[in-house]
C-alpha cells in the first residue's frame, strides 16, 4: 500500500500529471500494489474562478485517468486518485477514480463539499463504491467525506477491506505534541470500522494555502502502519498490509462493531 504525498501546483496540469505518474511508478517499484494519490491531483485545488476550474476539468475518460489506467496495466497495480471531473451533464465534480489493469473500475463524486468547493463543484449523490480487486475490496471517498462517521460506515458495511481517501487537508493549528485532528479522525474511523484506511494528501503552498500533509496508512486497530507524513515535503508512505485482516471484525471474544450495532435506536 502506498499513499503518495506529492507537490502540486494549481493550473499546471501537465506538470501535475507527470508528478503523479512518477509517484505511481516509484510506488510500484517499491513494491506497492495499491497506490493512492491526492484529491484534485492534476488540477490543483485553490481555484480563483469557475472558469479556471472548468478549464482544468476533464471527463473520466480524459488524459489523466486514462494515463493512470495505462500505468496500472503496465505495473499490475490498483491506482486511486482525485481529479476535477467534467460530467456528461456539463457540471463539475470533485471526483476520484479507481483504476486497475482492466481499466476504470469506478468513479466517485465527493458528496460533502468543503468551504469554497461549493462555488465550483456540484456535490455527488451516490454512495462510495466498493470494488473487488486482485488485492482486496476497496472503497473510496474524498477528504471532508471521511469526517462523517455514517458515510464511512457505508463502505465498511458494504464489505470494504480498505478505504482509500485522496485528500487536500488545509493546514490547521495543532497544539504542541498533538497530531492534526484530520489524522486522528482517520485513525479513529479505521478503529471504529475495523478496516484499513489510507489517506494521501499533498504539499506545495497554493495561493496562500498550506497543507497538513499527514498522509498515512492506518490498520484495522486504528494505529498507523506508515506515516503520518510531515507537512511540507513529498513523501512516499508505504505499508505492508494483509487486507483480509479487515474481514475479522471481532474486538473481543464477544464483540463485533458491525454485529453489535443497534440501528433501530439511531433515529
C-alpha angles and dihedrals in degrees: 000000000000130000106195113211103192138172113252134181125206113251095004093113100163091048093047092047090052092047091052094049091048089052092049093051092044092050093047090048089054090055103264117149097182117045127188125198128192131270116281090004101172098039106037121230118254103077120183096203145005088251091058092048091048092049089055095046126104136174123260089260092050127117098278100054091035088054092050090050091051090050090048091052092046094051101029094239142126118245127194119185143153126246142170101258125206103205125214086248090061093250124126119237133188094230144171128208130205114207133176134168088292092060131247108001101175144353122206126195117211111253101189109056119202123224113302093009088092088064090065110021138059111225117246121245103200128090121251110280121235113211128197107227135173088264103042144296110311129193126185141200135159132254110284090031090074091062090071109082094199091054092050090047091059097069090037091058089044089062105262114167090188132026110205114204121191104196147173104201111190111222116268134190109270123190115239112279095015131110120234113272091238089061093046089049091057090050092048093048091050090051095045092052099033092230138115118264123191120188124190117196129175141233135212120095111257123196092327096319121117127186141236093229097193097145109175149159114227123194127222089270089059097246121123116260088187132005151329092207123218124264104252116032134068111256137179107221110199130179133174105235133182098203092195087074087076090065092069103076097175115127093176138357088277106029137079119167092217098044092042094057117119102198094169087071097048098080 
